[in-house]
């Protein structure tokens, strides 16, 4: 399923909740000026996923484009993950209480 994601806007119109949210080479995490999201943008997005998209036991797997990430954003996202790979910019988040 694809969905348009915009910074600091709640995702609506989904048929969830879902057990897993995935993104492979996500291209949504840039603003209108094509600048990578800040950690604050990521926090909003991940909280929206946690509270409005996933089941209580849901998980998140992201494969991100390193050209669309700041070091600050990567540090924030990877700090939430049970597993992450800094080279390939992959994260797996299952402990949603960290968000």
C-alpha positions as CSV (number, residue, x, y, z in Angstrom):
1,X,0.0,0.0,0.0
2,X,1.3,3.5,-0.8
3,X,0.4,6.6,1.0
4,X,1.4,10.3,0.7
5,X,3.3,11.4,3.8
6,X,3.9,15.0,4.5
7,X,5.9,16.5,7.4
8,X,4.0,17.2,10.5
9,X,0.7,16.0,9.0
10,X,-1.3,13.1,10.4
11,X,-1.8,10.2,8.2
12,X,-5.5,9.7,7.5
13,X,-7.6,7.4,5.5
14,X,-5.8,4.2,6.3
15,X,-7.7,1.0,6.9
16,X,-5.5,0.0,9.9
17,X,-4.4,-0.6,12.5
18,X,-1.5,-2.6,11.1
19,X,1.0,-5.0,12.6
20,X,3.9,-3.6,10.6
21,X,4.8,-0.4,8.8
22,X,7.6,-0.6,6.3
23,X,9.4,1.8,4.0
24,X,12.0,0.8,1.5
25,X,14.2,3.6,0.1
26,X,11.7,6.1,1.5
27,X,11.6,9.4,-0.4
28,X,9.0,11.1,1.8
29,X,11.3,12.5,4.4
30,X,12.1,15.8,2.8
31,X,10.3,19.1,3.2
32,X,9.0,21.4,0.5
33,X,12.5,22.8,-0.2
34,X,13.8,19.2,-0.6
35,X,15.7,19.4,2.7
36,X,15.9,16.3,4.9
37,X,13.5,16.1,7.8
38,X,14.8,17.1,11.2
39,X,14.6,14.9,14.2
40,X,11.5,16.8,15.3
41,X,9.8,15.9,12.0
42,X,10.8,12.2,12.5
43,X,9.4,12.3,16.1
44,X,6.1,13.6,14.8
45,X,5.9,10.9,12.1
46,X,6.9,8.1,14.4
47,X,4.4,9.1,17.1
48,X,1.7,9.3,14.4
49,X,2.5,5.8,13.3
50,X,2.6,4.6,16.9
51,X,-0.8,6.1,17.9
52,X,-2.7,6.1,14.7
53,X,-1.4,3.4,12.3
54,X,0.0,0.4,14.3
55,X,-1.5,-2.1,16.6
56,X,-0.2,-2.1,20.2
57,X,2.3,-4.8,19.3
58,X,3.1,-3.3,15.9
59,X,6.7,-2.8,14.6
60,X,8.5,-0.5,12.1
61,X,11.1,-1.4,9.6
62,X,12.7,1.4,7.5
63,X,15.3,1.3,4.8
64,X,16.2,5.0,4.3
65,X,18.1,7.0,1.7
66,X,21.3,8.4,3.3
67,X,21.1,11.4,1.0
68,X,17.8,12.3,2.6
69,X,18.9,12.1,6.3
70,X,20.9,14.4,8.5
71,X,23.3,13.0,11.1
72,X,20.9,14.4,13.8
73,X,17.9,12.5,12.3
74,X,19.8,9.3,11.9
75,X,21.0,9.5,15.5
76,X,17.5,10.0,16.7
77,X,15.9,7.2,14.6
78,X,18.6,4.7,15.4
79,X,18.5,5.5,19.1
80,X,14.9,4.1,19.1
81,X,15.8,0.9,17.3
82,X,16.4,-2.5,18.6
83,X,18.5,-3.1,15.4
84,X,20.0,-0.6,13.0
85,X,22.7,-0.6,10.3
86,X,24.5,2.8,9.9
87,X,25.9,1.8,6.5
88,X,22.7,0.8,4.8
89,X,20.5,3.1,7.0
90,X,18.1,0.4,8.1
91,X,16.2,0.3,11.4
92,X,13.9,-2.1,13.1
93,X,11.8,-0.6,16.0
94,X,9.5,-2.9,18.0
95,X,9.6,-1.2,21.5
96,X,7.2,1.6,20.7
97,X,7.3,2.9,24.3
98,X,10.7,4.5,23.3
99,X,8.9,6.8,20.9
